[in-house]
Amino acid sequence: MSIKKIIEGKKEWRAHVSRVKALPQNYQIVYKEIQKYLFKVGPVELNEGIGLLSEIINFFEEHAAAGKDVLAVTGTDVAAFCDALMEDSKTYADLYQESVNQKVDKAMKK
């Protein structure tokens, strides 16, 4: 990765963080938990940029501007909300499962 891309990525991330900080406090709390969840179990494409996270911010900004409560938007099971966001995406858990199965298959063929 070039230095230029690293700098651009940092600028993009800082702008993203500024948008998060502009959200109402309850939205910030839920967003930060969603972010943690996605970074732990989330889709592999998070490594390619902040696309999904930006979409969540857009979604939150729209509903916050309409005066909706954040849990009315996500539901009370925020993890289930996250799971629905990534249902069509390959996750780190999927990669790990594939790796385990490949290792077992390889070992069993010896």
C-alpha positions, 0 to 999 in steps of 0.5 A, a space after each residue: 500500500 502506498 503512502 498516498 493511499 494510507 494518508 487518504 484512508 486516514 483522512 477518510 476515517 477522520 471524516 467518518 469519525 467526525 460524522 459519528 461525533 455529530 450524531 445524537 448521543 444515543 446514536 453514537 452509543 449504538 453505532 460504536 457497539 455496531 462498529 465493535 461487533 462488525 470489527 470482531 465478526 463482520 464482513 471481510 470487505 471492511 478491510 477494503 474501506 468504510 463503505 458499510 460503516 458509511 452506509 450505517 452513518 447515512 442511515 443513522 443521520 437520516 433517522 436522527 434528523 427525523 427524530 426517531 429513537 435509535 432502538 426504534 430504527 435498529 430494534 432492541 437486538 442490535 447484534 441481530 441488526 448487524 447480522 442482517 446487514 452482513 447476511 450476504 457477505 463473507 465473514 471472518 467466521 466463514 473464512 475460519 470455518 473454511 480454513 478448519 475444514 480444509 486443514 481437516 480434509 488435508 490431514 485426513 487424506 494423508 
